Structures are given as structure tokens and as C-alpha cells.
């Protein structure tokens, strides 16, 4: 919801105060998920999703970050990471 509001030209909602709760949820989810999927899968998914999200945030300027064009090198890096994590996830 917040990303679509900012992208449509309106002001993004104020998320201060929610950061601490979100961080606690992320840590808890990570600690419970790593036991189910394994350490390699967890780290691979975390790194790939973070890299993909950073490219998208830079490209569209979400969350008040400056817009940076997506280069072919960035796109290739993300695609290689996705291709590298797929065999880990599928096993």
C-alpha cells in the first residue's frame, strides 16, 4: 500500500515507530524459517531477495530513495543470483 501511494505521486505514509516491530518480526521469521528450509536456502533467498529489492527500489525511487536507472549489468547480476539460488531451493 505504501509503495503504491508513493509511486502514484502522493506522499508516502509515515512509518516511524513501526520499524522496531518490523525488525523484530523479520528476525523472528528468519529464526523460525531457517529450521524448516535449511541454512543454505535461507541465506540464498535472503541475499537474492535483498538484491532484487534494492534494484527495484533504485529503479522506481520507492521509499524516498533517489532514482537510479537500471543498467544491463544490474539486471544480469540479479538474474544470475536467481539462477544460482533456484537449484538450492528446488532440492
Steps between C-alpha positions, in 0.01 A plus 500: 500500500772749594703433188204549269408827672851637461535379145172664399642839595334533841694528821605170655353414840705569810649168612694622802438284805419196291864434419576335833200266476585413141860420591390274784260319264771457239746355750236267644390386154861439403575298811192281455539463124866396502411177683243407236686578179865468604780751533613498136151558364431769758818694427454461124142626510589786733789624284306461174189672629702786648688552174180487294324741735789747492498507119123557498521773766775678307320470168162634616613732783281332759545587869642842411825368353651683202412343167785318328458348155510123473802398299545175314774403747265538799232296328748226407628486859150454639413237240823311577418506870150367432645229274753411768248470782246293303695171524538553875130567550383210281698229674 
